[in-house]
Amino acid sequence: MLRGTLMYLSDQPLAKRVFSGPLAKPLVSRFVAGVELNEALGNVQKLNSAGLTATLDYLGESVHTAAEAGAAAAQYIALLHGIERIGAQCNASLKLTQMGLDVDRALCVRNVERILAQAAAFNNFVRIDMEGSGYTQATLDIFNELYGRYKNVGIVIQAYLYRSEADIRALNKLGARVRLCKGAYNEPASVAFPAKADTDNNYVKLMQMLLSEGNYPGIATHDERMIEATRSYAAKQGIAPDRFEFQMLYGIRRDLQEQLVREGYRMRVYVPYGEEWYPYMVRRMAERPANLLFVLKGLR
């Protein structure tokens, strides 16, 4: 019920105004690396200096015009230039609805292709994020189309979807780089596991498939049980730490991020920035109750 309530609040302008106030600014900055690109790049440099790599994510989704999609694509071109300029250990992630998928499929593909071409020129990498289940097949179709022309593109798979095992088998055969996460959207039981325990079990199964058969997968989780399951499986199978990386979100479990780096694992932090921070922040609270407790303490 809490998850559903928070997902509802993510679309409410009044709730956004509350979180936009000066008292909430410190907690917003905990999860979002800034509104402007230069501020986000500065935070990426701080992560790099601590031994962590990063991925920049310009917040936004579901644009409604070709102009909005073009502006988002231009921001990603600027983002890639910024990474190259400062020599950061950082790549990019984007959403297809932000690139115009709801406006026109061909427009979306052209925008993403521009970004991939620029990333390739800089020897950089772009990850296509996965959105709600209504976009899963279209996202995979576009990824497969682009992967035929660009190998510097990866994809995200969500462990709570029933279909994900079959999708990972196909992506492993393709040699694609997959980021595995649990999933952060409010999905019906017709397409996703309703029980957390079932999602966790599926996550472990998919993680093992990716480590044994995949191409440098990203194991994206803040759950210490999932992390321990990954470490244990890798050790038992003789899978070296440089064959995969852990991934976490900016501002969440900083202690664990740094601990894993000290232990010799690769860690990538997803660094969101931009004006569309509110839905992202509320989704993070819905995803993990500990994040909500942090917010409530900050408002006291």
Buried (B, 14 or more C-beta within 10 A) or exposed (E): EEBEEBBEBBEEEEBBEEBEEEEBEEBBBBBBBBBEBEBBBEBBBEBBEEBBBBBBBBBBBBBEEBEBBBEBBEBBBEBBEBBBEBEBBBBBBBBBBBBBBBBEBEBBBBBBBBBBEBBBEBEBBBBBBBBBBEBBEBBBEBBBBBBEEBBBBBBBBBBBBBBBBEBBEEBBEBEBBBBBBBBBBBBEEEBBBEEEEBBBEBBBBBBBBBBEEBBEBBBBBBBEEBBEBBBEBBEEEEBEBEEBBBBBBBBBBBEBBBEBBEEEBBBBBBBBBBEBBBBBBBBBBBBBEEBBEBBEEBEE
